[in-house]
């Protein structure tokens, strides 16, 4: 069985919007939202 996600769908949505629609750097968004891995956010985007 798959492990439950550490991050809520709302946080994921917010992070992707910040990167794609607002043009913020992935490193800044990950730091501001407490996402531990840049690669995680890159995969979402």
DRENLUMVEX-447130 format. One record per residue: x negated, y negated, z of N, C-alpha, C in turn; residue in one letter; residue number from 0; chain. Coordinates in nm, 2 decimals, always signed. Example, Ala and Ser with C-alpha at 12.3 -4.5 7.8 and 13.67 -1.06 7.14 Angstrom:
BEGIN
<n_px:-1.32 | n_py:+0.57 | n_pz:+0.78 | ca_px:-1.23 | ca_py:+0.45 | ca_pz:+0.78 | c_px:-1.32 | c_py:+0.33 | c_pz:+0.78 | res:A | n:0 | chain:A>
<n_px:-1.28 | n_py:+0.22 | n_pz:+0.71 | ca_px:-1.37 | ca_py:+0.11 | ca_pz:+0.71 | c_px:-1.29 | c_py:+0.00 | c_pz:+0.79 | res:S | n:1 | chain:A>
REM end
This chain:
BEGIN
<n_px:-0.08 | n_py:+0.12 | n_pz:+0.00 | ca_px:+0.00 | ca_py:+0.00 | ca_pz:+0.00 | c_px:-0.09 | c_py:-0.13 | c_pz:+0.00 | res:X | n:0 | chain:A>
<n_px:-0.05 | n_py:-0.23 | n_pz:-0.07 | ca_px:-0.12 | ca_py:-0.35 | ca_pz:-0.08 | c_px:-0.12 | c_py:-0.43 | c_pz:+0.05 | res:X | n:1 | chain:A>
<n_px:-0.23 | n_py:-0.50 | n_pz:+0.07 | ca_px:-0.23 | ca_py:-0.58 | ca_pz:+0.19 | c_px:-0.15 | c_py:-0.71 | c_pz:+0.17 | res:X | n:2 | chain:A>
<n_px:-0.08 | n_py:-0.75 | n_pz:+0.27 | ca_px:+0.00 | ca_py:-0.88 | ca_pz:+0.26 | c_px:-0.09 | c_py:-1.00 | c_pz:+0.23 | res:X | n:3 | chain:A>
<n_px:-0.04 | n_py:-1.09 | n_pz:+0.16 | ca_px:-0.12 | ca_py:-1.21 | ca_pz:+0.12 | c_px:-0.15 | c_py:-1.29 | c_pz:+0.24 | res:X | n:4 | chain:A>
<n_px:-0.27 | n_py:-1.34 | n_pz:+0.25 | ca_px:-0.31 | ca_py:-1.43 | ca_pz:+0.36 | c_px:-0.25 | c_py:-1.57 | c_pz:+0.34 | res:X | n:5 | chain:A>
<n_px:-0.22 | n_py:-1.60 | n_pz:+0.22 | ca_px:-0.17 | ca_py:-1.74 | ca_pz:+0.18 | c_px:-0.02 | c_py:-1.73 | c_pz:+0.14 | res:X | n:6 | chain:A>
<n_px:+0.06 | n_py:-1.82 | n_pz:+0.18 | ca_px:+0.20 | ca_py:-1.83 | ca_pz:+0.15 | c_px:+0.22 | c_py:-1.87 | c_pz:+0.00 | res:X | n:7 | chain:A>
<n_px:+0.33 | n_py:-1.83 | n_pz:-0.06 | ca_px:+0.36 | ca_py:-1.87 | ca_pz:-0.20 | c_px:+0.36 | c_py:-2.02 | c_pz:-0.21 | res:X | n:8 | chain:A>
<n_px:+0.41 | n_py:-2.09 | n_pz:-0.11 | ca_px:+0.42 | ca_py:-2.24 | ca_pz:-0.11 | c_px:+0.28 | c_py:-2.30 | c_pz:-0.11 | res:X | n:9 | chain:A>
<n_px:+0.18 | n_py:-2.24 | n_pz:-0.03 | ca_px:+0.05 | ca_py:-2.30 | ca_pz:-0.04 | c_px:-0.02 | c_py:-2.27 | c_pz:-0.17 | res:X | n:10 | chain:A>
<n_px:+0.01 | n_py:-2.16 | n_pz:-0.23 | ca_px:-0.05 | ca_py:-2.12 | ca_pz:-0.36 | c_px:+0.00 | c_py:-2.22 | c_pz:-0.46 | res:X | n:11 | chain:A>
<n_px:+0.13 | n_py:-2.25 | n_pz:-0.46 | ca_px:+0.19 | ca_py:-2.34 | ca_pz:-0.56 | c_px:+0.13 | c_py:-2.48 | c_pz:-0.54 | res:X | n:12 | chain:A>
<n_px:+0.12 | n_py:-2.53 | n_pz:-0.42 | ca_px:+0.07 | ca_py:-2.66 | ca_pz:-0.39 | c_px:-0.07 | c_py:-2.67 | c_pz:-0.44 | res:X | n:13 | chain:A>
<n_px:-0.15 | n_py:-2.57 | n_pz:-0.41 | ca_px:-0.29 | ca_py:-2.57 | ca_pz:-0.46 | c_px:-0.31 | c_py:-2.58 | c_pz:-0.61 | res:X | n:14 | chain:A>
<n_px:-0.23 | n_py:-2.50 | n_pz:-0.68 | ca_px:-0.23 | ca_py:-2.50 | ca_pz:-0.82 | c_px:-0.19 | c_py:-2.63 | c_pz:-0.88 | res:X | n:15 | chain:A>
<n_px:-0.09 | n_py:-2.69 | n_pz:-0.82 | ca_px:-0.04 | ca_py:-2.82 | ca_pz:-0.87 | c_px:-0.15 | c_py:-2.92 | c_pz:-0.85 | res:X | n:16 | chain:A>
<n_px:-0.21 | n_py:-2.92 | n_pz:-0.74 | ca_px:-0.32 | ca_py:-3.02 | ca_pz:-0.71 | c_px:-0.43 | c_py:-3.01 | c_pz:-0.82 | res:X | n:17 | chain:A>
<n_px:-0.46 | n_py:-2.89 | n_pz:-0.86 | ca_px:-0.57 | ca_py:-2.87 | ca_pz:-0.95 | c_px:-0.53 | c_py:-2.91 | c_pz:-1.09 | res:X | n:18 | chain:A>
<n_px:-0.41 | n_py:-2.85 | n_pz:-1.14 | ca_px:-0.37 | ca_py:-2.86 | ca_pz:-1.28 | c_px:-0.31 | c_py:-3.00 | c_pz:-1.31 | res:X | n:19 | chain:A>
<n_px:-0.21 | n_py:-3.03 | n_pz:-1.23 | ca_px:-0.13 | ca_py:-3.16 | ca_pz:-1.26 | c_px:-0.20 | c_py:-3.28 | c_pz:-1.21 | res:X | n:20 | chain:A>
<n_px:-0.27 | n_py:-3.28 | n_pz:-1.10 | ca_px:-0.33 | ca_py:-3.39 | ca_pz:-1.04 | c_px:-0.48 | c_py:-3.40 | c_pz:-1.08 | res:X | n:21 | chain:A>
<n_px:-0.54 | n_py:-3.30 | n_pz:-1.13 | ca_px:-0.67 | ca_py:-3.30 | ca_pz:-1.18 | c_px:-0.78 | c_py:-3.30 | c_pz:-1.07 | res:X | n:22 | chain:A>
<n_px:-0.74 | n_py:-3.25 | n_pz:-0.95 | ca_px:-0.84 | ca_py:-3.25 | ca_pz:-0.84 | c_px:-0.94 | c_py:-3.13 | c_pz:-0.86 | res:X | n:23 | chain:A>
<n_px:-1.06 | n_py:-3.15 | n_pz:-0.82 | ca_px:-1.16 | ca_py:-3.04 | ca_pz:-0.83 | c_px:-1.12 | c_py:-2.92 | c_pz:-0.74 | res:X | n:24 | chain:A>
<n_px:-1.14 | n_py:-2.80 | n_pz:-0.78 | ca_px:-1.11 | ca_py:-2.68 | ca_pz:-0.70 | c_px:-1.18 | c_py:-2.69 | c_pz:-0.57 | res:X | n:25 | chain:A>
<n_px:-1.30 | n_py:-2.73 | n_pz:-0.56 | ca_px:-1.37 | ca_py:-2.73 | ca_pz:-0.43 | c_px:-1.30 | c_py:-2.82 | c_pz:-0.33 | res:X | n:26 | chain:A>
<n_px:-1.25 | n_py:-2.93 | n_pz:-0.38 | ca_px:-1.18 | ca_py:-3.03 | ca_pz:-0.29 | c_px:-1.05 | c_py:-2.97 | c_pz:-0.24 | res:X | n:27 | chain:A>
<n_px:-0.98 | n_py:-2.91 | n_pz:-0.33 | ca_px:-0.84 | ca_py:-2.86 | ca_pz:-0.29 | c_px:-0.86 | c_py:-2.74 | c_pz:-0.20 | res:X | n:28 | chain:A>
<n_px:-0.95 | n_py:-2.65 | n_pz:-0.22 | ca_px:-0.98 | ca_py:-2.54 | ca_pz:-0.14 | c_px:-1.02 | c_py:-2.59 | c_pz:+0.00 | res:X | n:29 | chain:A>
<n_px:-1.10 | n_py:-2.68 | n_pz:+0.01 | ca_px:-1.15 | ca_py:-2.73 | ca_pz:+0.14 | c_px:-1.03 | c_py:-2.80 | c_pz:+0.22 | res:X | n:30 | chain:A>
<n_px:-0.95 | n_py:-2.88 | n_pz:+0.15 | ca_px:-0.84 | ca_py:-2.96 | ca_pz:+0.21 | c_px:-0.73 | c_py:-2.86 | c_pz:+0.26 | res:X | n:31 | chain:A>
<n_px:-0.71 | n_py:-2.76 | n_pz:+0.19 | ca_px:-0.60 | ca_py:-2.67 | ca_pz:+0.22 | c_px:-0.64 | c_py:-2.54 | c_pz:+0.30 | res:X | n:32 | chain:A>
<n_px:-0.77 | n_py:-2.53 | n_pz:+0.33 | ca_px:-0.82 | ca_py:-2.43 | ca_pz:+0.41 | c_px:-0.83 | c_py:-2.29 | c_pz:+0.34 | res:X | n:33 | chain:A>
<n_px:-0.85 | n_py:-2.30 | n_pz:+0.21 | ca_px:-0.86 | ca_py:-2.17 | ca_pz:+0.13 | c_px:-1.01 | c_py:-2.13 | c_pz:+0.14 | res:X | n:34 | chain:A>
<n_px:-1.04 | n_py:-2.02 | n_pz:+0.19 | ca_px:-1.17 | ca_py:-1.98 | ca_pz:+0.23 | c_px:-1.26 | c_py:-1.95 | c_pz:+0.11 | res:X | n:35 | chain:A>
<n_px:-1.21 | n_py:-1.92 | n_pz:-0.01 | ca_px:-1.29 | ca_py:-1.88 | ca_pz:-0.12 | c_px:-1.25 | c_py:-1.96 | c_pz:-0.24 | res:X | n:36 | chain:A>
<n_px:-1.35 | n_py:-2.02 | n_pz:-0.31 | ca_px:-1.32 | ca_py:-2.09 | ca_pz:-0.43 | c_px:-1.27 | c_py:-2.00 | c_pz:-0.54 | res:X | n:37 | chain:A>
<n_px:-1.32 | n_py:-1.88 | n_pz:-0.54 | ca_px:-1.28 | ca_py:-1.78 | ca_pz:-0.64 | c_px:-1.13 | c_py:-1.74 | c_pz:-0.63 | res:X | n:38 | chain:A>
<n_px:-1.08 | n_py:-1.74 | n_pz:-0.51 | ca_px:-0.94 | ca_py:-1.72 | ca_pz:-0.48 | c_px:-0.86 | c_py:-1.82 | c_pz:-0.56 | res:X | n:39 | chain:A>
<n_px:-0.89 | n_py:-1.95 | n_pz:-0.53 | ca_px:-0.82 | ca_py:-2.06 | ca_pz:-0.60 | c_px:-0.84 | c_py:-2.06 | c_pz:-0.75 | res:X | n:40 | chain:A>
<n_px:-0.95 | n_py:-2.03 | n_pz:-0.79 | ca_px:-0.98 | ca_py:-2.02 | ca_pz:-0.94 | c_px:-0.89 | c_py:-1.91 | c_pz:-1.00 | res:X | n:41 | chain:A>
<n_px:-0.87 | n_py:-1.80 | n_pz:-0.93 | ca_px:-0.78 | ca_py:-1.69 | ca_pz:-0.98 | c_px:-0.64 | c_py:-1.74 | c_pz:-0.99 | res:X | n:42 | chain:A>
<n_px:-0.59 | n_py:-1.81 | n_pz:-0.89 | ca_px:-0.46 | ca_py:-1.86 | ca_pz:-0.90 | c_px:-0.43 | c_py:-1.96 | c_pz:-1.01 | res:X | n:43 | chain:A>
<n_px:-0.53 | n_py:-2.04 | n_pz:-1.03 | ca_px:-0.52 | ca_py:-2.14 | ca_pz:-1.14 | c_px:-0.53 | c_py:-2.07 | c_pz:-1.28 | res:X | n:44 | chain:A>
REM end
